[in-house]
């Protein structure tokens, strides 16, 4: 390959040559077998580079080395998981009782499922707003953490049941489970919305001295 | 709590939702939530560090330092981007910081003078026939390897690379040219 063309190869590959130079380059490689082969090899190399795996597992678990060096965060109020899970379960049961899940468990027809799913999914289109709804509700640290963990567990369960329904779309038990999970999620978020409104109202009253 | 294994099949909105919940919990001091964030993102971060450094031991060190730095700075994460993208920037900074500490910054950002490349680009002794692309990338000089990985593997533009590494856009272009030339030579050897 001539040195002149060789120097232009990368600029040509990246589309950075001017129109006249670009044309000159392509005319040359069309006529020169050696340069054409070099360009082909360069293309192959770049295609391989772009296709390299973006994820590689470390040869050993690095978490222990990280965890041992994590300092306590200033705002830390560490919770024991059994307590958090127990609180979550109680919260879920309370919400299930109050949100008409009995009706859903009996029916769980397609329209009801779709309605519950769309209410739930609508909130998920704004992930940050979804989390802020809970974070700005004025809950104590412990309660907020419980709510967030609940949502996380419910999200995971929803995905698992949705996957199962893809395999067995007519299974009534799965559909009832999904309806229940949507209701639980909506219950937590509805409650956070009410808390948010109350919290905002209280804050305004405090500021204005009412 | 969600684990890395289920992530590949997740819709982006669902993955982002989980990330937001986990980040908020981690910001409140929950190490289990942070561990979940680590497990969700570590394969991506390790691949980046491994390719940027070309050395598994150094990559492991950079990964660990990056997550410790992320934990210390979690309050600064405002959710403008995904947690993985935020971690990616921290990891890139960590590798650049490692290069600087090792006194490799000079070679990393200084425009190389005419004729100098032939001396510093001489292939290491262990390179040779049959080298695959990953192996050949690992043998590149730091500056050339960094730009090649960020541009041709990761798909960043030169302007982004300049912002990430602190090198000038012109230096980034020159290093890419150098990296590709060296790789072509080493792969064709």
Interface residues (C-beta under 8 A of the other chain):
Chain A: X9 X10 X38 X41 X42 X45 X46 X48 X49 X50 X52 X53 X54 X55 X56 X57 X58 X59 X60 X62 X63 X65 X66 X67 X69 X70 X71 X72 X73 X75 X76 X77 X78 X79 X81 X124 X125 X127 X128 X130 X131 X134 X135 X141 X144 X145 X148 X149 X151 X152 X153 X155 X156 X159 X163
Chain B: X1 X2 X6 X9 X10 X13 X14 X16 X17 X18 X19 X20 X21 X22 X24 X25 X27 X28 X29 X30 X31 X32 X34 X35 X38 X39 X42 X43 X44 X46 X47 X50 X51 X56 X59 X60 X63 X64 X67 X68 X71 X72 X74 X79 X133 X134 X137 X148 X152 X153 X155 X176 X177 X180 X183 X184 X187 X188
